[in-house]
């Protein structure tokens, strides 16, 4: 937890206020960027005083961390639902539906206020890198668990780096599409899905 972070509130009204502050912060990020946004600006837009905001967040980096964690949790929910649909039927089923995972993850990300700036802050700010790293490791862990259910003879420790790389590629292509207008999103997701599909199917071939 960030030094300036506060524990999430337990009461409904306080939780709603915290979510409202995060929504406002995401909207402001999209307007002014990471460098210009401030807690005073967020409080004013939300109709609160700065001391009221500090009940929830100690500084702007605590706000950015909370935004990052909320986005990653929503992305993780997409992964969990996808695994529930496809993991029980095997590696091939997961491999054949990677484009579905990429597309649904992108939709959730784009629905998040200020998503592109949240992602940029998780890359650019040393105080926030751990949020992205923890999330991507979590995704690799979940995929490794799902794959190992069908590959009992494969060493999980040896499998994990390959899946970690796949996770990084999947997130990287989505982030690239925020800036690169010379490629179509659907075509890029299909291209990456084909690459990752081959990598997953290789696991079954090497294990046989």
Secondary structure in CASP SS format (residue, H / E / C, confidence):
PFRMAT SS
TARGET T0000
AUTHOR 0000-0000-0000
METHOD secondary structure of the structure
MODEL  1
X C 1.00
X C 1.00
X C 1.00
X C 1.00
X E 1.00
X C 1.00
X C 1.00
X C 1.00
X C 1.00
X C 1.00
X C 1.00
X H 1.00
X H 1.00
X H 1.00
X H 1.00
X H 1.00
X H 1.00
X H 1.00
X H 1.00
X H 1.00
X H 1.00
X H 1.00
X H 1.00
X H 1.00
X H 1.00
X H 1.00
X H 1.00
X H 1.00
X H 1.00
X H 1.00
X H 1.00
X H 1.00
X H 1.00
X H 1.00
X H 1.00
X H 1.00
X C 1.00
X C 1.00
X H 1.00
X H 1.00
X H 1.00
X H 1.00
X H 1.00
X H 1.00
X H 1.00
X H 1.00
X C 1.00
X C 1.00
X C 1.00
X H 1.00
X H 1.00
X H 1.00
X H 1.00
X C 1.00
X C 1.00
X C 1.00
X E 1.00
X C 1.00
X C 1.00
X H 1.00
X H 1.00
X H 1.00
X H 1.00
X H 1.00
X H 1.00
X H 1.00
X H 1.00
X H 1.00
X H 1.00
X H 1.00
X H 1.00
X H 1.00
X H 1.00
X H 1.00
X H 1.00
X H 1.00
X H 1.00
X H 1.00
X H 1.00
X H 1.00
X H 1.00
X H 1.00
X H 1.00
X H 1.00
X H 1.00
X H 1.00
X H 1.00
X H 1.00
X H 1.00
X C 1.00
X H 1.00
X H 1.00
X H 1.00
X H 1.00
X H 1.00
X H 1.00
X C 1.00
X H 1.00
X H 1.00
X H 1.00
X H 1.00
X H 1.00
X H 1.00
X H 1.00
X H 1.00
X H 1.00
X H 1.00
X H 1.00
X H 1.00
X H 1.00
X H 1.00
X C 1.00
X C 1.00
X C 1.00
X H 1.00
X H 1.00
X H 1.00
X H 1.00
X H 1.00
X H 1.00
X H 1.00
X H 1.00
X H 1.00
X H 1.00
X C 1.00
X C 1.00
X C 1.00
X C 1.00
X H 1.00
X H 1.00
X H 1.00
X H 1.00
X H 1.00
X H 1.00
X H 1.00
X H 1.00
X H 1.00
X H 1.00
X H 1.00
X H 1.00
X H 1.00
X H 1.00
X H 1.00
X H 1.00
X H 1.00
X H 1.00
X H 1.00
X H 1.00
X C 1.00
X C 1.00
X C 1.00
X C 1.00
X C 1.00
X C 1.00
X C 1.00
X H 1.00
X H 1.00
X H 1.00
X H 1.00
X H 1.00
X H 1.00
X H 1.00
X H 1.00
X H 1.00
X H 1.00
X H 1.00
X H 1.00
X H 1.00
X H 1.00
X H 1.00
X H 1.00
X H 1.00
X H 1.00
X H 1.00
X H 1.00
X H 1.00
X C 1.00
X C 1.00
X C 1.00
X C 1.00
X C 1.00
X C 1.00
X C 1.00
X C 1.00
X H 1.00
X H 1.00
X H 1.00
X H 1.00
X H 1.00
X H 1.00
X H 1.00
X H 1.00
X H 1.00
X H 1.00
X H 1.00
X H 1.00
X H 1.00
X H 1.00
X H 1.00
X H 1.00
X H 1.00
X H 1.00
X H 1.00
X H 1.00
X H 1.00
X H 1.00
X H 1.00
X C 1.00
END
